[in-house]
Amino acid sequence: MTGFARVKKILPEGEIVLSVKSVNHRGLDLHFHMPPELDALECDLRGAIKRGVARGHLQIHVSFAPSAEAGEASWNRALLDSYVRVFREAAERYQLAGQPDLNSALRLPGMLGATSREEWGESVSQALLAAAGEAMAALNQVREREGAATVEELHQHCRAIGGLVDRMQEIRAGSVPAFQKRLKEKLADLLHGAGIDPQRLVQEAAILADRSDISEELVRLRTHAEQLDRMLSAGGEVGKRLDFLLQEMNREANTILSKTGGLGDLGLTITDLALAAKSEVDKIREQSLNLE
């Protein structure tokens, strides 16, 4: 589900701003964008995020602005000494004129800011994790509102599938007479007016009807739709559990389509209804990515 949250924490060491943006995804996909001085905290932050969400593509952005007092001692003297020494050695070796550029030196990675968790202290770590917890709580409020609307839409799709199954069952009740008529017409064309045993005609029609019977598929399709509807009503983490159920529903719809070729107009009607059921299943599959 989609959502966005942003939390700011102000400490003596500086200001932390954490933002989280979530979009739909089949699994949990976390992407962190953090300043180098906070890299050591990524594992702890990842754990805090996972405790708040189980599914989605999340972009986590963290910025840290050291306070003026903390920044006074935050430059890397050893790195600057090395930069100046290497610059002068290179100038002397190649007999080049020039002096080290302080602006360029200060832009070197690791020149400014703390580089380890210990340098900033435990307060920064605790503040960052607290910000993550607050951001996930705010994010989930947005996602829960969207999830409630999505669940209601999925309920409607389940009811639509149930209605399509009812109509296919009604049509299926007239399948044997339809097979008998169709078989009689074909045999009449083949035999060129020769007599047809009525009893044998009924038997052959019954065999064809049995081969094309879709009653079991309709029962299973309805059962799966009802099970899905109950899962949605029960709440909790249902997103991943829907995958297998939707595969089964799609399989039943495909089987129905494969068995309706010998019913003439009735078969075409059932085909249209089965295609409509597959469309409802596909809509549920698309929306299931929005659920945990």
Secondary structure, DSSP 8 states (H G I E B T S, - for coil): --EEEEEEEEETTEEEEEEEEEE--SSEEEEEE--GGGGGGHHHHHHHHHTT-SSEEEEEEEEEEE-HHHHTT-B-HHHHHHHHHHHHHHHHHTT------HHHHHTSTTSBS--SHHHH-HHHHHHHHHHHHHHHHHHHHHHHHHHHHHHHHHHHHHHHHHHHHHHHHHHHTTHHHHHHHHHHHHHHHHHTT----HHHHHHHHHHHHHHT--HHHHHHHHHHHHHHHHHHHH-SS-HHHHHHHHHHHHHHHHHHHHT-TTSTHHHHHHHHHHHHHHHHHHHHHHHHTT--
